[in-house]
Amino acid sequence: MSRIEDSLEKAVKLRTVPPPVIRKEPLPPDFSRSYYEPAEKQAHLRDYLEILIRRKWIILAFLIAVVITGTVATFIMKPLYKATTTIQLRSGKTEIVTFKDVYKELNDLETQYNILSSTNLAERVATKLNLTNITEEGRKYSVGKISQGLEVEPIKKTELVTVSFISNNPEVAAIVANTVADEYINFRQESKLKPAQLGGQRLRKEVEDARERLESSEKELNEYVAKSEFVFTKNDLDYENLLAQKYASLDKELNQVTAERISKEAIYQEVKKSGIDYNVVLEKPIIQALMKDYIKLESEYSNLLIIHKPEYPKMLQLKDQIESIKKRIEIEEQTIINTLQSDYQLALKKEKLLSSAIVKLRQDVTELQKDMIQFQILKREVETNRVMYDSLLQRLKEVDISTTLTESDVQVLDKAQIPRSPFKPQKAYNIGLSLLFGLFGGIFLAFFVEYFDNTIKTDADIEKISHIPVIGNVPISKTSVKKLINDSSNDGNAFSEAFKSIRTSIQFSNTSRFPKPLLITSPVSQEGKSTISASIAKSLASLQKKGIIVDADLRRPNIHLLFELDNSTGLSTYLEGSTEFNGLIKKSQYPGLDIVTAGPIHQNPSELLNSSRIKELIDVLSAAYDYIIIDSAPILGMSDSLILSTISEGVILVIKANATPADALIQSNKALANVTANTVGIILNQVDFKSGYAYSSYYGSPYLNNDGRGKKTV
């Protein structure tokens, strides 16, 4: 009796008592893979270089786009010409000036810069250009056009300023720049002359009015003198008599004494209140000398206090000296106060004596002054009018002279010349800048894309996220999947060698036997799990072992397409009971490798996989074959793989490089852990070993060539 017939008999016996699908006992401990969790990898310069290599197409595309855009924009841009004239704002004067004068001059320079850029000056320039029929492209110049093309730039640490104008026409650029300089000089001249001219007109009218007032007042004074019949002691019209002169003298002296007394009283009261802090006291040489000694000793005491304690003999000596000077200052202060008080008392006494004398004298001159009041009024009016007239006349002469002698404080040092070459565009500069911006922009974009790329790329990403070992990397192959699996000529290429490495990793993951059955699944669809399942089975079949592939992906089966088998019957029809075991197994083109296709797609695949017949089938196949490979549906969103993991001794997850999100792997690991599945390892599929992600260059080494035989280069 064959092994398959024995398995059938065993399956018939198992049907009488259906076993539970979910395994309650733990998996054999020897299937658990011992794995060391590596320490977190520190960022290295090599990692950033790998990102740049990996995203080289983004960098290159951005660089080309920017360079092309910049180059095209440069060559289609109209050439702009820039003409520049240099102006000196004021003539140099070697005078000693204060800080306030320097600050004022700086503000004046800033004012002139703003005037050069002002709308008023632009209007003057536009008016002059339009009067001389200067146009650009047939259009007259406007204020906005001039302001837009005008550039004013002061030369640092000088009184020079450059005035430039940018235009499409080189001749127009030079004309406008020179016109701006000329109009600015005219504006400065007018700004100086106009106030003087207006002031001169006003002064002439005021001089005429002052002359009329003076003549009128003199006439009135002469008439009053003749009418009053005054007798003057001198020929200079000094009409005061001797008594009046004495009274005037005493009154004047009294005013002086009173003013002196008020001044001394104020000083005395202020010194008495403020003490040594008042300026009169501080200006005394003795006080200044004592204060200087006091500050010197205080400073010396403070410095020594850092080193010595106050009880130190030298410190005590300094303290005594300070107190002594302090007392001398107080004594000198009191002496000054006493002196000021004596001066004040003396001035007060003198004021009282003069007041008494003048009161007596006032009685004598009262009658005379009644007559002199009107005379004095008329005389003062004459004198006032004469002073006013002389002052206005002098000022008018000065204005007339200043108007005729006014010089410009602005001069043109260098006139604008017609530029020979365009100012913009600078083709080499723009292209170089485009290259630089494109390169750095592309690098930034590459890191930006890398930062938001949440897909798994390398073994390190997998082990960091899941702490599950990677048992193999499958390279990208340009050959079709069917040809890779069905053409035996591919057995020596990189794709085939990758699965030999995976086969070895699975075999050595357990020291007793190969995990049976071995479930192949993935977090999401389109990860290549069916190709991985077929390739692992093909690699195991090359070891002269008898194995079988069970296509348990009842939603989107693919194994029958890879091996070009009929799928009218299969696992789904068997689990439904419409197909018997004898018609379930199909032969492949590889000796020792059989296939169980998925069969027609069922509406409720999870219910079929959760039946007792799947467990019976696995038990039968386990007895008949050396290895069983189960290709299942993705984990996320479906329970098919989780159900099958409970009857499998090992689970392998397939991750597609640069496609599977990290969150998908995390959720898949949690789901498998919840059903106590034994995850043997993870296979990273479709790895581009030329992109910079792969850590090994073995698959591109000369040990593997097209005919599959290793060649050593001598």
C-alpha positions in Angstrom: 0.0 0.0 0.0 1.3 3.4 -0.9 1.9 6.4 1.5 -1.1 8.3 -0.1 -3.4 5.3 0.5 -2.3 5.1 4.1 -3.0 8.8 4.5 -6.5 8.4 3.0 -7.3 5.7 5.6 -6.1 8.0 8.3 -8.2 10.8 7.0 -11.3 8.6 7.0 -10.7 7.8 10.7 -10.2 11.5 11.5 -13.6 12.4 10.0 -15.5 10.5 12.7 -14.2 12.9 15.4 -13.5 16.3 13.8 -10.7 18.0 15.7 -10.9 21.7 16.5 -9.3 24.0 14.0 -7.6 26.3 16.4 -4.6 24.7 18.0 -4.6 24.9 21.7 -1.2 23.5 22.4 1.9 25.7 21.8 4.0 25.1 18.8 7.2 22.9 19.1 9.9 25.0 20.8 12.5 23.9 18.2 10.6 25.8 15.5 11.1 29.1 17.5 13.8 31.1 15.9 16.4 32.5 18.2 17.0 36.1 17.2 19.2 38.8 18.7 17.6 42.2 18.6 20.3 44.6 17.4 20.9 48.0 18.9 19.3 51.0 17.3 21.5 52.1 14.4 22.9 55.5 14.5 22.5 57.8 11.5 25.7 57.7 9.4 26.8 59.9 6.4 26.6 56.7 4.3 22.9 56.6 5.1 22.3 60.0 3.6 24.4 59.1 0.6 22.2 56.0 0.0 19.1 58.2 0.1 20.6 60.5 -2.6 21.5 57.5 -4.7 18.1 55.9 -4.1 16.3 59.1 -5.1 18.7 60.1 -7.9 15.9 60.3 -10.4 14.0 62.8 -8.4 17.1 64.9 -8.0 17.9 64.6 -11.7 14.4 65.4 -12.8 14.1 68.5 -10.6 17.6 69.6 -11.7 16.8 69.3 -15.4 13.4 71.0 -14.9 15.0 73.9 -13.1 17.9 74.3 -15.4 15.7 74.1 -18.5 13.2 76.6 -17.0 16.0 79.0 -15.9 17.8 78.7 -19.3 14.7 79.3 -21.3 13.6 82.2 -19.1 17.1 83.7 -19.5 17.2 83.5 -23.3 13.7 84.9 -23.8 14.2 87.7 -21.3 14.6 91.2 -22.9 18.1 92.6 -22.4 18.3 95.4 -19.8 21.0 98.1 -19.9 22.1 100.0 -16.8 23.7 103.5 -17.0 25.2 105.0 -13.8 26.2 108.5 -12.8 28.1 109.4 -9.6 27.1 112.5 -7.6 28.8 114.2 -4.7 26.2 115.6 -2.3 28.3 118.3 -0.7 31.8 119.8 -1.1 34.4 118.6 1.4 35.1 120.9 4.3 37.7 120.3 6.9 36.1 121.7 10.0 36.0 120.5 13.6 32.5 119.3 14.2 30.7 117.9 17.3 29.0 114.5 17.5 25.7 116.3 17.2 26.8 117.9 13.9 27.9 114.4 12.6 24.5 112.9 13.5 22.8 115.8 11.7 24.9 115.4 8.6 24.0 111.7 8.5 20.4 112.5 8.7 20.8 115.1 5.9 22.4 112.5 3.7 19.6 110.1 4.2 17.2 112.9 3.3 19.0 113.5 0.0 18.9 109.8 -0.8 15.1 109.8 -0.4 14.8 113.0 -2.5 16.7 111.3 -5.3 14.2 108.4 -5.2 11.1 110.7 -4.6 8.1 111.0 -6.9 8.6 114.8 -7.1 12.0 114.4 -8.8 10.6 111.6 -11.0 7.9 114.0 -12.2 10.5 116.7 -13.0 12.6 114.2 -15.0 9.5 112.8 -16.8 8.4 116.3 -17.8 11.9 117.2 -19.2 12.2 113.9 -21.1 8.7 114.4 -22.6 9.6 117.9 -23.6 12.7 116.7 -25.4 10.7 113.8 -27.0 12.8 111.0 -25.3 10.6 107.8 -25.5 11.1 104.1 -25.0 9.5 101.8 -27.6 7.4 104.7 -28.8 5.8 105.5 -25.4 6.5 108.6 -23.3 8.0 108.2 -19.9 5.7 108.2 -16.9 6.5 108.9 -13.3 6.0 105.2 -12.4 8.3 104.1 -15.3 11.1 106.3 -14.1 10.7 105.3 -10.4 10.7 101.6 -11.4 13.9 101.8 -13.3 15.7 104.2 -11.0 18.3 102.9 -8.5 20.0 105.1 -5.8 22.8 103.5 -3.9 25.1 105.5 -1.6 28.8 104.6 -1.5 29.7 103.7 2.1 31.9 106.0 4.2 31.7 108.7 1.5 29.5 111.6 0.4 29.1 110.0 -3.0 26.0 108.3 -4.3 25.4 106.4 -7.6 22.3 107.0 -9.6 21.5 104.3 -12.1 18.7 103.8 -14.6 17.7 100.5 -16.2 16.1 100.4 -19.6 15.8 98.2 -22.7 17.6 101.0 -24.7 21.2 101.7 -23.7 21.1 105.3 -25.0 17.9 106.1 -23.1 19.4 104.6 -19.9 22.3 107.0 -20.1 20.1 110.0 -20.9 17.7 109.4 -18.1 20.5 108.8 -15.5 22.1 112.1 -16.5 18.7 113.9 -16.5 18.0 112.7 -13.0 21.4 114.2 -11.8 20.8 117.5 -13.6 17.2 117.8 -12.3 18.4 117.0 -8.8 21.0 119.8 -8.9 18.3 122.2 -10.2 16.0 121.1 -7.5 18.7 121.8 -4.8 19.4 125.2 -6.3 15.7 126.1 -6.4 15.3 124.8 -2.8 17.9 127.3 -1.7 17.0 130.3 -3.9 13.2 130.2 -3.5 13.1 130.8 0.3 15.7 133.6 -0.1 13.7 135.3 -2.9 10.4 135.1 -1.0 12.2 136.4 2.1 13.7 139.3 0.2 10.3 140.4 -1.0 8.8 140.3 2.5 11.9 142.2 3.9 11.6 145.0 1.3 8.0 145.6 2.3 8.9 145.5 6.0 11.8 147.9 5.5 9.5 150.4 3.8 7.0 150.1 6.7 9.7 150.5 9.3 11.0 153.7 7.5 7.6 155.3 7.6 7.1 154.5 11.2 10.5 155.9 12.1 9.8 159.2 10.3 6.4 159.6 11.9 7.8 159.0 15.4 10.7 161.4 15.0 8.3 164.1 13.8 6.0 163.6 16.8 8.9 163.7 19.2 10.2 167.0 17.8 6.8 168.6 18.0 6.4 167.5 21.7 9.9 169.0 22.7 9.1 172.3 21.0 5.7 172.4 22.7 7.0 171.5 26.3 10.0 174.0 26.1 12.4 171.6 27.8 15.9 172.9 28.7 18.6 170.3 28.2 22.0 170.4 29.9 23.7 168.9 26.9 23.6 169.4 23.2 22.8 165.7 22.7 19.2 166.2 23.7 19.9 164.8 27.3 16.9 166.6 28.7 17.1 165.3 32.2 18.2 167.8 34.9 20.7 167.1 37.6 18.0 165.9 40.0 16.6 163.6 37.5 20.0 162.2 36.6 20.7 161.6 40.3 17.4 159.8 40.7 18.1 157.7 37.6 21.5 156.9 38.9 20.1 155.8 42.3 17.3 153.9 40.8 19.7 152.1 38.5 22.0 151.3 41.4 19.0 150.1 43.4 18.0 147.8 40.6 21.5 146.4 40.4 21.7 145.9 44.2 18.2 144.3 44.2 19.2 141.9 41.5 22.4 141.1 43.3 20.5 140.5 46.5 18.0 138.3 44.8 20.8 136.3 43.1 22.7 135.9 46.4 19.6 135.0 48.3 18.7 132.4 45.7 22.1 130.9 45.8 22.2 130.9 49.5 18.8 129.2 49.9 19.7 126.6 47.2 23.1 125.8 48.8 21.4 125.7 52.2 18.9 123.2 50.9 21.1 121.1 48.5 24.4 121.3 50.4 27.5 120.0 48.6 25.6 118.8 45.6 25.0 122.4 44.4 27.2 123.7 41.5 28.4 126.7 43.5 29.9 124.4 46.1 31.1 121.8 43.6 33.0 124.4 41.6 35.2 125.4 44.5 38.7 124.1 44.0 39.0 122.9 47.6 35.8 120.9 47.3 36.8 119.4 44.0 40.2 118.3 45.4 38.6 116.8 48.5 36.0 115.0 46.4 38.7 113.6 44.1 40.6 112.3 47.2 37.4 110.9 48.6 36.5 109.0 45.4 40.1 107.7 45.1 40.1 106.4 48.7 36.6 104.9 48.3 37.7 103.1 45.1 40.9 101.8 46.8 38.8 100.7 49.8 36.3 98.8 47.5 39.1 97.1 45.6 40.9 96.0 48.8 37.6 94.8 50.3 37.7 92.0 47.7 41.0 90.7 49.2 40.9 91.9 52.9 38.3 92.0 55.6 37.1 95.3 57.0 39.1 94.6 60.2 42.4 94.5 58.3 44.7 97.3 59.5 45.1 98.8 56.1 41.4 98.7 55.6 40.8 100.5 59.0 43.4 103.1 58.0 41.7 103.8 54.7 38.3 104.0 56.5 39.8 106.6 58.9 41.2 108.6 55.9 37.8 108.5 54.2 36.0 109.7 57.3 38.6 112.5 57.7 38.1 113.8 54.2 34.3 113.5 54.6 34.5 115.8 57.7 36.7 118.3 55.9 34.2 118.4 53.0 31.5 119.1 55.5 33.6 121.9 57.2 34.4 123.5 53.8 30.7 123.2 52.8 29.7 125.0 56.0 32.3 127.7 55.4 31.0 128.3 51.9 27.4 128.5 53.2 28.5 131.0 55.9 30.2 133.1 53.3 27.2 133.1 51.0 25.0 134.1 54.0 27.3 137.0 54.8 27.2 138.2 51.2 23.4 137.9 51.2 23.0 139.9 54.5 25.3 142.6 53.1 23.4 142.9 49.9 20.1 143.1 51.8 21.4 145.9 54.0 22.7 147.8 51.0 19.4 147.4 49.2 17.5 148.9 52.3 19.8 151.9 52.4 19.4 152.6 48.7 15.6 152.2 48.9 15.4 154.8 51.7 17.5 157.3 49.7 15.5 156.8 46.6 12.2 157.2 48.3 13.2 160.6 49.5 14.6 161.5 46.1 11.4 160.2 44.3 9.4 162.8 46.0 11.6 165.5 44.5 11.5 164.3 40.9 7.8 163.2 40.8 6.6 166.5 39.5 9.3 166.6 36.9 8.7 163.1 35.7 5.1 163.7 35.1 6.2 166.0 32.3 8.9 163.7 31.1 6.7 160.6 30.8 5.4 161.5 27.4 8.8 162.6 26.3 10.3 159.2 27.2 7.5 157.4 25.5 8.1 159.2 22.3 11.8 158.9 22.5 11.7 155.1 23.1 9.4 154.8 20.1 11.8 156.6 18.0 14.7 154.5 19.1 12.8 151.3 18.7 11.7 152.2 15.2 15.3 153.2 14.3 16.7 149.9 15.6 14.0 147.9 13.8 14.7 149.9 10.6 18.5 149.4 10.7 18.1 145.7 11.5 15.7 145.1 8.6 17.8 147.1 6.2 20.9 145.1 7.1 19.1 141.8 6.8 17.8 142.8 3.3 21.3 143.6 2.1 22.5 140.2 3.4 19.7 138.4 1.6 20.5 140.2 -1.7 24.1 139.2 -1.4 23.3 135.5 -0.5 21.0 135.3 -3.5 23.6 136.4 -5.9 26.4 134.3 -4.4 24.6 131.0 -3.8 26.6 128.0 -5.0 25.5 124.4 -5.5 26.6 121.9 -2.9 26.0 119.1 -5.4 28.2 118.2 -8.3 28.4 115.4 -10.8 31.7 113.5 -10.7 31.0 110.9 -13.4 28.4 111.3 -16.1 26.5 108.2 -17.2 28.0 106.7 -20.3 26.1 104.5 -22.8 26.5 100.9 -21.6 28.0 98.5 -24.2 26.7 95.3 -22.8 23.4 94.3 -21.1 23.0 94.5 -17.4 20.5 91.6 -17.4 20.1 88.8 -18.0 23.5 87.4 -16.9 23.3 84.1 -18.8 26.2 82.3 -17.2 25.2 83.5 -13.7 21.5 82.5 -14.2 22.4 79.1 -15.6 24.8 78.5 -12.8 22.3 79.6 -10.3 19.7 77.3 -11.9 22.2 74.4 -11.6 22.8 75.3 -7.9 19.2 75.7 -7.1 18.2 72.7 -9.0 20.8 70.5 -7.3 20.0 71.6 -3.8 16.3 71.8 -4.5 16.4 68.2 -5.8 18.4 67.1 -2.8 15.8 68.8 -0.5 13.0 67.2 -2.5 14.7 63.8 -2.3 14.9 64.0 1.5 11.4 65.4 1.7 10.0 62.4 -0.3 12.2 60.0 1.8 10.8 61.5 5.0 7.2 61.0 4.0 7.9 57.6 2.5 6.6 55.1 5.0 7.3 52.0 3.0 9.7 49.3 4.0 12.9 49.3 2.0 15.7 47.3 3.8 16.2 44.4 6.2 17.0 47.0 8.8 13.6 48.6 8.5 11.9 45.2 9.0 14.0 44.2 12.0 13.6 47.6 13.6 9.8 47.5 13.2 9.0 43.8 13.8 12.1 42.4 15.5 11.6 39.4 13.2 14.6 38.1 11.2 14.8 38.5 7.4 15.6 35.1 5.9 16.1 36.3 2.4 16.1 39.1 -0.2 14.6 38.4 -3.6 16.0 40.7 -6.3 14.0 42.4 -9.0 14.0 40.5 -12.2 13.1 41.7 -15.7 12.2 38.1 -16.7 8.5 37.2 -16.4 7.4 35.3 -13.4 6.2 32.3 -15.5 9.6 32.0 -17.2 11.4 32.3 -13.9 9.4 29.4 -12.5 8.9 27.1 -15.5 12.3 27.6 -17.3 15.0 25.5 -15.8 17.7 27.5 -17.5 17.2 30.2 -14.8 18.4 27.9 -12.1 21.8 29.6 -11.8 20.8 33.3 -11.9 20.4 35.7 -9.0 16.7 35.0 -8.6 17.3 31.3 -8.2 20.2 31.8 -5.9 18.1 34.0 -3.7 15.6 31.1 -3.1 18.4 28.7 -2.4 19.5 31.0 0.4 16.0 31.3 1.7 15.6 27.5 1.5 18.8 27.1 3.6 17.6 29.7 6.2 14.3 27.8 6.6 16.0 24.4 6.9 18.4 25.7 9.6 15.6 27.6 11.5 14.8 24.1 13.0 17.3 21.5 13.9 14.8 18.6 13.9 12.8 18.9 10.7 11.4 21.3 8.1 8.3 23.2 9.4 5.2 21.4 7.9 3.0 22.9 6.8 4.7 26.3 6.0 2.3 29.2 5.4 3.4 31.9 3.0 1.4 35.1 3.4 1.8 38.9 3.2 0.3 42.0 5.0 -1.4 43.3 1.8 -2.0 42.1 -1.7 0.4 42.4 -4.7 3.4 41.5 -2.5 4.5 38.5 -4.7 3.6 35.8 -2.1 2.4 33.3 -4.8 5.7 33.7 -6.7 7.6 33.3 -3.4 5.6 30.1 -2.6 6.2 28.6 -6.0 9.9 29.5 -6.0 10.5 28.1 -2.5 8.7 24.8 -3.5 10.8 24.6 -6.7 14.0 25.1 -4.8 13.1 22.4 -2.3 12.1 20.1 -5.1 15.7 20.4 -6.5 16.9 18.6 -3.3 15.1 15.4 -4.5 12.4 16.0 -1.8 8.7 15.3 -2.3 6.6 18.4 -1.7 3.3 20.0 -2.5 1.9 23.6 -2.9 -1.5 24.2 -1.5 -3.1 27.4 -3.0 -5.3 28.5 -0.1 -5.8 32.0 -1.6 -9.5 31.4 -2.4 -10.0 35.1 -3.2 -7.4 35.8 -5.9 -5.7 32.5 -6.7 -2.5 32.6 -8.7 -0.6 29.3 -8.4 -2.5 27.6 -11.3 -1.5 30.5 -13.5 2.1 30.2 -12.6 2.2 26.4 -13.3 -0.4 26.6 -16.2 -2.8 24.1 -14.5 -6.5 23.7 -14.7 -8.4 25.4 -11.9 -11.9 24.1 -12.4 -11.5 22.0 -9.3 -9.3 22.5 -6.3 -9.2 23.3 -2.6 -12.5 25.2 -2.6 -14.5 22.4 -4.2 -12.8 19.9 -1.9 -13.7 21.8 1.2 -17.2 22.1 -0.1 -17.3 18.3 -0.5 -17.9 18.3 -4.3 -14.4 17.0 -5.1 -12.8 14.0 -3.6 -9.1 13.7 -2.6 -8.2 11.7 -5.7 -9.0 14.5 -8.0 -7.5 17.2 -5.8 -3.7 16.8 -6.4 -2.2 17.9 -9.7 1.3 17.2 -11.1 3.7 19.9 -12.0 6.5 19.8 -14.6 9.0 19.4 -11.7 9.5 15.9 -10.4 8.5 15.5 -6.8 6.4 18.7 -6.7 2.6 18.5 -6.7 0.0 21.2 -6.7 -3.3 21.7 -5.0 -5.0 24.6 -6.9 -7.4 26.9 -5.3 -10.4 26.0 -7.4 -13.3 28.3 -8.2 -13.6 31.5 -6.1 -16.0 31.0 -3.2 -18.2 33.6 -1.6 -17.2 32.8 1.9 -13.6 31.5 1.8 -13.1 32.0 5.6 -15.9 29.6 6.4 -14.4 27.0 4.1 -10.9 27.4 5.6 -12.3 27.2 9.1 -13.8 23.7 8.5 -12.5 20.4 9.7 -11.7 19.2 6.2 -8.7 21.5 5.9 -7.2 20.0 9.0 -7.8 16.5 7.7 -6.3 17.5 4.4 -3.1 18.9 6.0 -2.8 15.8 8.2 -3.0 13.6 5.1 -0.5 15.7 3.1 1.9 15.8 6.0 2.1 12.1 6.1 2.6 11.9 2.3 5.0 14.8 1.6 8.3 16.0 3.0 7.2 19.6 2.9 3.9 21.5 2.4 3.8 25.1 1.2 0.5 26.9 1.7 -0.1 30.1 -0.3 -2.7 32.2 1.5 -4.5 35.5 1.2 -3.1 38.7 2.7 -3.5 39.1 6.5 -5.0 42.6 6.8 -8.7 42.8 6.2 -9.2 39.0 6.0 -9.1 36.2 8.5 -7.9 33.4 6.0 -4.2 33.6 6.8 -4.9 33.8 10.6 -7.0 30.7 10.4 -4.4 28.8 8.4 -1.6 30.0 10.8 -3.2 28.0 13.6 -2.6 24.7 11.7 0.8 25.7 10.3 4.1 25.0 12.0 5.7 28.0 10.5 4.7 31.3 8.9 6.7 33.4 6.4 5.7 37.0 5.7 6.4 38.4 2.2 7.2 42.1 2.2 7.5 44.0 -1.1 10.4 46.5 -1.0 9.4 50.1 -1.5 5.7 49.2 -1.5 4.6 47.7 1.8 3.8 50.3 4.5 5.5 49.9 7.8 2.1 50.2 9.5 0.9 47.2 7.5 3.8 45.0 8.8 3.1 46.2 12.4 -0.6 45.3 12.2 0.2 41.9 10.6 2.7 41.0 13.4 0.1 41.9 16.0 -2.5 39.8 14.3 -0.2 36.8 14.1 0.8 37.2 17.7 -2.8 37.3 18.8 -3.3 33.7 17.4 0.2 32.6 18.7 1.4 31.9 15.2 5.1 30.9 14.8 6.6 33.4 12.4 9.8 31.8 11.0 10.9 34.9 9.2 10.3 37.6 6.6 11.2 37.6 2.9 11.9 41.0 1.4 10.8 40.8 -2.2 11.7 42.8 -5.3 14.8 44.4 -3.9 16.6 46.7 -6.2 20.2 46.0 -5.4 21.4 48.9 -7.6 19.2 51.5 -5.9 21.3 51.8 -2.7 19.0 50.0 -0.4 20.7 46.6 -0.5 23.6 46.0 1.8 25.2 43.4 -0.4 26.5 43.4 -4.0 26.6 39.6 -4.2 23.8 39.4 -6.7 25.7 41.6 -9.1 29.0 39.9 -8.6 31.0 38.1 -11.3 30.3 34.8 -9.4 26.9 34.8 -11.1 26.5 35.2 -14.8 23.9 34.5 -17.4 24.6 30.8 -17.8 24.4 30.2 -14.0 28.0 29.1 -13.6 30.4 30.8 -11.3 33.5 32.3 -13.0 36.4 33.7 -11.2 38.2 36.7 -12.8 41.9 36.3 -12.7 
